Amino acid sequence: MNLSDYDKKTFLLVFGNNAGKGFSKPKRENIIGYFTRNNCVFDAIDIDELNNNIVFQDYDTVVAIGGDGTVLKIIPYIVNTNIKLGIIPSGTANLFAASLFIPSCVEKAIKILFNDHSTNVDIGKAGNDYFALRVGIGFDAEVINNTRRCWKKNIGYLAYFIQGVISSFHLSHKSYRITIDDNTIEVNANSIIIANAGNMFKNLFKIVPAGAVDDGKLDILIVLARNFWEFVVFFLQLLRGKHILNPQVIYSQAQNIKIEKINKNMHMDGEPYFNANLDVTVLPKALKVMIP
């Protein structure tokens, strides 16, 4: 890494202060200090200061310092541009960073920002909203939305697993009309996941085994399990990457997915979300990201 080249790059550092276990003042100062000591040209803001008055074209890289929710809020400002996204993972799950093998170590993640190695990845779009990971409906959203923030601060990603166990004891089904490209089906499902990146628990397993962030496709997984024990079977198969063979699972890839009769329990990239007329498309190679 050539430190003399740092002043040729311009950075906008975006701190997601509510991410994961939160930012201690020393951690924030340490990150800013790293850029200051190496004579970088940068500005630093909090996530709630993001707005259209910022001239994003003045920056080579916008750096998300937080979790998947921080990345989610930055995407609309730089999608389909030459501005690069950098990530310093500091959230609970950091799934998007993990899908690109960006390390959770702050110093190692910072070094990636200066290696001039980037890749273009797909982004999903639901109506006017963008996502990097997935839109979840039903059980998946119940787990994400009901996990207590205090749990996430104290035990990190394990909090989602605990909430998942709790939620699995009271599965509920809803009726959906789903159009996958040109094929329309009607199902009673407890969970629907539309994924761009399908990794879960870091990269331990994937909810959509064939999915990739650069394949120009979305993946849809529909879970029909009717009770706790059927869901346990599904989950055990999921851990082994065999769940799409389960007759109570529908899996497909598409470029456009529409869902009617929406369950209001939804999330987008780990943030509560609702869209009564869900019409999701993939934007191939729409975001440039700094990677190892």
PyMOL commands that set and color helices and strands:
alter all, ss='L'
color gray80, all
select helices_A, chain A and resi 3-8+25-37+47-49+56-58+68-78+95-99+106-112+139-146+149-155+158-168+228-239+243-245
alter helices_A, ss='H'
color red, helices_A
select strands_A, chain A and resi 10-15+41-46+61-66+84-89+118-126+129-131+134-138+174-180+183-189+191-195+199-200+205-206+218-223+249-254+256-260+266-268+271-272+278-290
alter strands_A, ss='S'
color yellow, strands_A
deselect
rebuild
show_as cartoon
